[in-house]
Amino acid sequence: MAEARVKSEIALKGVGVSPGIAVFKCQLLSPHTDKAIQRSISADEIPNEIARFEEALIATHDQIKHIQKQVAEVLGDEHASIFDAHMLVVDDRTFIEDVIRAIKRDLINVEPVLLLVANRYADMLSKVEDSYLSERAADIRDVTKRIMANLAGETLDQMKQIKEPCVVVAHDLSPSDTASIDKAKVKGFVTDLGSSTSHTSIMAKALEVPAVVGLHNISAVVSSGDLILIDGAKGLVFTNPSEERLEEYRKREEEQKLITQELSTLRDKPPQTRDGYLVPITANIELLEELDAVGARGAKGIGLFRTEFLFLGVETLPDEDQQFESYVRAAKSQHPSPVVIRTLDLGADKLPSGFENPDELNPFLGDRAIRLCLSRPELFKTQLRAILRASVHENVRMMYPMISCVQEVMDANTLLRQCMIELSKEGIPFNQEIEIGTMIEVPSAALIADIIAPHVSFFSLGTNDLIQYTMAVDRGNENVAHLYKPTHMAIIRLIDHVVKVSHKNGLWTCVCGQMAADPRLVPLLIGLGVDELSVSPSLAPMIKDVIRKLYYSDAVELAQKALNSSSAEHVEQLCHELIESIAPEVLEISE
């Protein structure tokens, strides 16, 4: 009897986005695809293929009706009517009969036939000059994807099917995938795609599980059940690790536990430099389940509550009362410390199930965030009313995402005032002096911060997008990832400008992006005059450790050197040298 072949260890290097070490068997998630394998069928199999097709059509019809009902409840019949075109496609007998005829004629399975017929229809319509008809091409493609998924028996809820603790391996993970994760089962993430600022990465930090992304082909290298070792700090992944490797990481894990235990003793100590400069640390949260971790890790309050995750991974969009309950729960959990609720940052790669948005060539520069909310006032006002109602707990603040011009702030404030008037007439209490802020994550907003300042109470620097848009670098594109530089002179000067404008106008400025969570960059931000840092709860002890070992005077000196520098690499070196001299232990768990 032949011995089973033992798989050899394979070492892979990616982008470490959430520190920690995990050793578990992997669970490989199948990608959703619109590609079809063609196979020949006999004449006797034709009825079965047609039946499969018709069952998939019925399932798709029911799904679209359900989605249409969800959107109608929240956005109104006008927006729900966009699904009428989808219903026309799935019920189009000409389209259906074309597919059935091709199955009978060519004696092949339904999947490739469906794609061929659908693409032919879509291509014809896309070439028509009439805009209404040309837009129907997108409807055909969307419906076809749904039918294909139903034919394959695929589900978007693969995470919910995980039964045992494991490391999830996937080509990529969407926000909807990560929104339904059970932390007790998912002990780490490993993906082919992704970057340090992708939403999968943000979720991994929020859940405090090790994660490595940008591995290119990990999903092709492993099989479900393979043992996998993740080093989230260094971005290393080992498949089928050797005994020597496992022993090495057992020792490293013990060392990291000791450092983490030492950092945990800082929980109740103030985030204050050696020379007495206080820098408040607040938390970024994705999920209500993280609320307990905020205070437990030493942060005081929430600097960024990402509300879009209330909308993802659910069958029905949350109404005003449901949102109100979530915001009140956050406010009560942190009182009297502040809770900054960011209004919906939907669009681009984040859309709720059933929330239809036209295909865009570049969705990250398209109808998203404040733009999407202003174009859907009923959706936006539902959230504004819920936040205002929660503001009766006076620690609630609110901010708008992706502001690019002052008119957007003014339009949002107009809707906010309308909601205030409505609530007053209904006798519902709220804080009329609620603090309103804006995210500064678009270069245009940074450059006109002085014009925006009179309309708000604070700024929150979203450095992830600010770097992406300033550098013209897609943060998820591995081919240009090396150009994504937080220490680039343009970024440092923009932050310096925004902080100076903020202080001149009596406002305060927080950084809630990835720069605030990088211990090497914390002294630079403090030296530039940033008033508050907001990070994932799990990273609060590390950032507090840096602040408490830093002299404010050294931070100011570092910032001045950076502003006078000529290269991102030189600034990065200066930052690294300072941290190495004052808090080398954090480099062990963050690099």
C-alpha angles and dihedrals in degrees: 000000000000118000117245112257113250113222116238124236115265121196119208131184122212139143114302106219104164122031126232141081124262131177114188141127111273130243111209114211118211116236119239107243139177092207116112132207111224120221132172120244133196125240088256090060095055095090090051093052092048090049090051089051094049093047090052090050091052092048091048091048091052092047093051092048090051092049091047090053092050093052093045091056093054107024102026134245093293093066093037089058091073086079091061088084090053090052090051090055097048091046096042105123093195091056092044094048091049089058093046093048091051092051090053094042100044099031094223132127121277100251100071091038092053092050092047095049094042093049090049091053093044094048092051093049094045089060094053113106093219104098095212093055094042090054089057088071089073090050091055092050093048093050091045090056090053093049091048091051091051092048089053093046089235123162131200089218099075090135091062090057094062108111105174134045108274148141111263114228119191143152087241139334125224125214087253090056093051095042091070099045121137105215090203089064105031109066097171147353129237120176140172093223133037143084138230091271100042117120091247088059093048090051092049090055091046091053091043094231125137114259138181122184136176094053093141099211110017091121089059094046101054137053127209108275097033114131111247132188120204126198100189095182096055098032093240127144126186120193116206091358119210122245089253090054092048091051091049091053094045087061093044091049090054091050092050091048090055091051091046091049090051091050091050089065087069093067097107097032120101121256091241130142122239089260094051105264111145119215111181116223117210130174137252110218135187101179137035087235088071095062095093091052093059098073093027090063096045102259118132112219134332120291094182127023105184101211097184090082088069086065100044126083093016130112096221125040110244116258127218095275094048092050091045091055092051093049093047090050090054093046094049093047093057103034126171090015115084126266115202111200115200114210117236117310094188125150133059103059095350120076128142120244107281095012102130120207124169116260110263128198090224110016093177087066093037143075100332144122113356091003093057092045094049090050090051102044095170091057091045095046091051089059095041091052091049092050092046091051090051090049089077079089093072096216091075118109129173137210138186121232130227098008110180102170139020092248090067090055091048093048092049091048090050091056089046091054090049089054090049091053091048093050092047091053090049091050093241113147124232139154107273090193096053111154113246123199140171134227112241102210102124119074092228090059091049092051094050096040088125091060093046095045097080090059099052144045100222147003127231116199112219095196096181094067094030090061092042095051096039094049095038087233122143100224091211095052110098092196092068100026091111089066092058098100122167089190095056111130092239091058094046092049093048091051090047090051095049093048093049092049090047094053093043089057095044094253130127128230130215129188111217099165131096093279090070090055095051107091091205091060099042095087089050093053092046091049090052089058102255108167101207140016122212118194142157108290092243091060097049095092092052093048091046090051090056093048093049092051094046130091111222089219089059090050092053090048091050091050092051091050090049093050089052095044124106102209140047090223092057092051091047090052092050091051093048093049092052094051092045089055098048108026112014091158092072091059089062092061100032106045 
